[in-house]
Amino acid sequence: MKTNTNSRRDFMGKLAVGATAGLAFVSNPLQVSSKSITPILDGKLDQTGEKADRALKALGKKSYPIAYDMSSVNPYGIVWSNVYYMTNSETGTSPADLGVACICRHHGMIFALNDSVIKKYALGEFIGLNDPVSKSPAVSNPYYILKDGTFPLAGLEGIKALSEKGCYFFVCDMARKVYAQFVAQKIGSTTEEVYADFVAGTLPGVIVAPSGVWALGRLAENKIGYIDASVG
């Protein structure tokens, strides 16, 4: 799978422009008023930040903590989380000693969403996530519970099973907000309505971080290793 490079650059360009204008992310080409996102940006980030911070501190207390930065639609963070558990087990390290986190941000925030919201807003096509079995734009989350043929390597587990094993999944709330605005503009809805669906459609157990980079910025202080999982 390949991330749409142009859309990534477009996203980052608008984000950079917005950062200098009080988080009014979207410029004229998208024709979306910055006022539509203001009530959302004024939400209670402290609460989600506190929960994410506690989770990162708990992760950092493990003997071998690692975080995978999933900023694209590539599922390498899920693959490598599996490999981390498998190879540590083979070399005599208990899963209880491992701290594993996948930080789903930017395009990768789609991995934190359920089938219903992905299908409702055609997010597979919008963000560029293809179903690994059908090769068509995903209309569900193919990595939550894996189907046969999802990965060429046998024995790998999906998001649900990894979470039950102790792997933490974080979602970037800023990505949910920005993409809610982009999607709303495309379909003629409101940012608030789409964002509410993104929140309701976030997978159970996923930890909300104010932003993905907020979480990444706290890895070092908690002595958590970092791996870029946007590419293979």
C-alpha positions in Angstrom: 0.0 0.0 0.0 1.2 3.5 -0.7 0.2 6.7 1.0 -1.0 9.5 -1.2 2.0 11.7 -1.1 0.3 14.7 -2.6 -2.5 14.6 0.0 0.1 14.2 2.8 1.9 17.3 1.6 -1.4 19.2 1.1 -2.4 18.2 4.7 0.9 19.3 6.2 1.0 22.5 4.2 -2.5 23.5 5.4 -1.6 22.5 8.9 1.6 24.6 8.9 -0.3 27.6 7.5 -3.0 27.1 10.2 -0.5 26.9 13.0 0.5 30.5 12.3 -3.1 31.7 12.2 -4.5 30.4 15.5 -5.2 26.8 14.3 -7.4 28.0 11.4 -6.1 25.0 9.5 -7.9 25.1 6.2 -7.0 27.6 3.5 -9.2 28.9 0.7 -8.9 25.9 -1.7 -11.0 23.7 0.7 -13.4 26.6 1.3 -14.1 25.6 4.9 -14.5 28.2 7.6 -12.1 28.0 10.5 -15.1 28.9 12.7 -16.5 25.4 12.2 -13.7 23.8 14.1 -13.3 26.3 16.9 -15.8 24.7 19.3 -14.1 21.4 18.9 -10.6 22.8 19.5 -11.9 24.3 22.7 -12.8 20.9 24.0 -11.4 19.4 27.2 -8.0 18.3 26.0 -6.7 18.1 29.6 -8.7 15.0 30.3 -7.5 13.1 27.4 -4.0 14.3 27.9 -4.0 13.1 31.5 -5.1 9.6 30.5 -2.6 9.4 27.7 0.1 10.7 30.0 -0.7 8.0 32.6 -0.6 5.3 30.0 2.8 6.5 28.7 4.2 6.5 32.2 3.0 3.0 32.8 4.5 1.9 29.5 7.8 3.4 30.5 8.0 1.3 33.6 8.2 -1.8 31.6 11.6 -3.4 31.1 11.6 -3.1 27.3 9.2 -0.3 26.1 8.8 0.6 22.5 6.5 2.9 20.5 5.7 2.6 16.8 4.9 5.9 15.0 2.0 5.0 12.6 1.6 8.2 10.6 0.7 6.6 7.3 -1.8 3.9 6.1 1.0 1.3 6.2 0.2 -1.3 8.9 3.9 -1.9 9.8 3.3 -0.8 13.4 0.9 -3.7 13.8 3.3 -6.1 12.1 6.3 -5.1 14.1 4.3 -5.2 17.4 3.6 -8.8 16.6 7.2 -9.5 15.7 8.4 -7.7 18.9 6.2 -10.0 21.1 7.1 -13.1 19.0 10.9 -12.6 19.0 11.1 -11.6 22.7 9.2 -14.7 23.6 11.6 -16.8 21.5 14.5 -15.3 23.4 13.0 -15.8 26.9 11.4 -12.4 27.6 7.9 -12.5 29.1 5.2 -10.4 27.4 4.6 -8.8 30.9 8.1 -7.2 30.6 7.3 -5.7 27.2 5.7 -2.3 26.8 4.4 -1.8 23.3 2.5 1.2 21.8 1.2 2.1 18.4 0.6 5.8 18.0 -2.0 6.3 15.2 -1.6 9.8 13.8 -2.1 11.7 10.6 -3.3 9.2 7.9 -2.7 6.4 10.5 -5.6 7.6 12.6 -7.9 5.4 10.4 -6.5 2.3 12.2 -8.1 3.5 15.4 -11.6 3.7 13.9 -14.3 1.0 13.6 -15.9 -0.6 10.6 -19.1 1.5 10.8 -17.5 5.0 10.6 -15.0 3.9 8.0 -17.8 2.7 5.8 -20.1 5.6 6.5 -17.6 8.2 5.3 -15.7 6.1 2.8 -12.5 6.7 4.7 -10.6 4.0 3.0 -10.9 5.9 -0.3 -10.6 9.3 1.3 -7.4 8.6 3.2 -6.0 5.9 0.9 -6.3 2.7 2.9 -6.8 -0.4 0.7 -8.2 -3.7 2.1 -5.2 -6.1 2.0 -7.4 -9.0 0.8 -9.7 -7.3 -1.8 -7.1 -4.7 -2.8 -10.0 -2.2 -3.0 -10.5 0.9 -0.8 -11.3 -0.4 2.7 -14.9 -0.2 3.8 -14.0 -1.6 7.2 -11.0 -1.8 9.5 -9.1 -4.8 8.1 -6.6 -4.8 10.9 -8.9 -5.0 13.9 -9.7 -8.7 13.6 -7.5 -10.2 10.9 -9.0 -12.2 8.0 -7.0 -15.0 6.3 -4.6 -13.5 3.8 -4.3 -10.1 5.5 -0.6 -10.7 6.1 1.7 -13.1 4.3 3.3 -14.2 7.5 1.2 -16.7 9.6 0.6 -16.2 13.3 0.2 -12.4 13.3 -2.6 -10.8 15.4 -4.8 -7.8 14.8 -5.4 -4.7 16.9 -8.0 -6.4 19.1 -5.8 -9.3 20.0 -2.7 -7.1 20.4 -4.7 -4.9 22.8 -5.7 -7.9 24.8 -2.1 -8.9 25.0 -1.2 -5.5 26.5 -0.3 -3.4 23.5 -1.4 0.2 23.8 -3.0 2.0 20.8 -3.2 5.8 20.8 -5.1 7.9 18.4 -4.3 11.5 17.6 -7.3 13.7 18.5 -6.0 16.5 16.3 -6.0 14.2 13.3 -9.6 13.2 14.1 -10.6 16.9 14.2 -8.8 18.0 11.1 -10.0 15.0 9.1 -13.5 15.6 10.4 -13.3 19.1 8.8 -11.9 17.8 5.5 -14.6 15.1 5.3 -17.4 17.5 6.3 -16.4 19.8 3.5 -16.4 17.1 1.0 -19.9 15.7 1.8 -21.5 18.9 2.8 -21.9 18.1 6.5 -20.6 19.9 9.6 -17.3 19.3 11.3 -19.0 18.8 14.6 -21.2 16.0 13.3 -18.4 14.1 11.6 -16.1 14.6 14.6 -18.8 13.2 16.9 -19.0 10.1 14.7 -15.2 9.8 14.7 -15.2 9.9 18.5 -18.1 7.4 18.8 -16.4 5.2 16.1 -13.1 5.0 17.9 -12.2 1.4 18.7 -12.7 0.3 22.3 -9.6 0.6 24.4 -7.9 3.1 22.2 -6.3 5.9 24.2 -6.9 9.4 22.9 -3.9 11.7 22.9 -4.3 15.5 22.3 -2.1 14.9 19.2 0.2 12.2 18.0 3.2 14.4 18.2 2.2 15.3 21.8 2.5 11.6 22.6 5.8 11.2 20.7 7.2 14.2 22.5 6.8 12.4 25.8 8.6 9.2 24.8 12.1 10.3 25.8 11.1 11.4 29.3 9.6 8.0 29.9 12.5 6.2 28.4 10.4 4.6 25.6 12.1 3.7 22.4 10.9 5.1 19.1 10.5 3.4 15.7 9.1 5.1 12.6 6.4 2.7 11.3 5.3 4.8 8.4 7.6 2.9 6.0 8.8 -0.7 5.9 
